[in-house]
Amino acid sequence: MNARLIRFAAWILAMASSVAAQPAPEPRLPNVTLLATGGTIAGTGTTSTTTVGYKAATLGVDALVAAVPELAKVARVTGEQVFQIASENMTPAHWLQLARRVSELLARDDVNGVVITHGTDTLEETAYFLDLVVKSPKPVVLVGAMRPSTSISADGPMNLYNAVALAASSDAAGRGVMVCLNDQINAARDVTKTDTATLDTFRAPELGLLGVMEAGHPIFYRASTRAHTSATEFDIGAVKELPKVGIVLAYAGSGRLAIDAMIAAGVKGIVHAGTGNGSLAIDAKAALVEARSKGIVVVRASRVPGGAVARNGEADDDALDFVVADNLSPQKARVLLSLALTRTVDTREIQRMFWRY
Ligand code: SIN
């Protein structure tokens, strides 16, 4: 072999080894649809230090996506503006519309997951509603922010990146609807907003988080044992309006005024956020007994943030024909009761649902 031939063979070998050393071509990224509904994550303030008194729900979905170019590394993101509201204005009609859109998207082969940007104030209610009605194992992730987009160290961009990475992860499938803020992944059923201002506000204080996001990847530590998504009996297909359910807060001297107002307003269900283990003051009990006699379903919950309400504990639920909320907060109990009432008014059945979901 002459010298030129040897050099050519060496060059071929060098090229072959350099090709082998290249990273494998990136696999096709998952498709994630971002449904924007408003909130602080889309909020703007007048200065970079404005963290109160800013305006929520001002930026559109395109601006949210454009602010985080890193999203393109984890998913192919398509954005839709579903609503543009602060979440205190979210209503059951919004939940129905949102759930239908999520279900339509997840039924498509070319959608791998959905992220919903949402105000933090009622995020947990929307998340639990979706957890109970969306019939798909594909990931659905709700995300928000505690600081507006214009603030120093705004938390929205990293939260959004993590939420999209979570929704794009095959490891996130089948875990129910999740809430992802502050690098933490929580279950829709268990999570609640615990602080009016801090970034670590979303917690499941008693049951714990599902997992964490680390460098754009979820690490899961536990799974919820309660039935969710495809395993629920709720079908909103034909539901035009959710049955009206109100929450009554018990406090020293609260009497029966609010319960009477609910009865007069024609509610189908009342969640009583009682003191302690869901206890009932004398006036409240009399009003709730009257409500039940008119066909209104009464659920005993507690205003205490932790613990379950024991059936036949502070009240004789069997005799009164009341339901207990297990460890659901009053606002989550209201979500479940309104869905339960789309199926039945049988209180034994409704109690079963409170222990299942
Ligand atoms: C809202 O819930 O829309 C305002 C508050 C927030 O998003 O943190």
Boltz pocket constraint, residues with backbone or C-beta under 6 A from the ligand:
constraints:
  - pocket:
      binder: B
      contacts: [[A, 38], [A, 39], [A, 40], [A, 41], [A, 56], [A, 85], [A, 86], [A, 87], [A, 88], [A, 118], [A, 119], [A, 120], [A, 121], [A, 122], [A, 144], [A, 145], [A, 146]]
      max_distance: 6.0
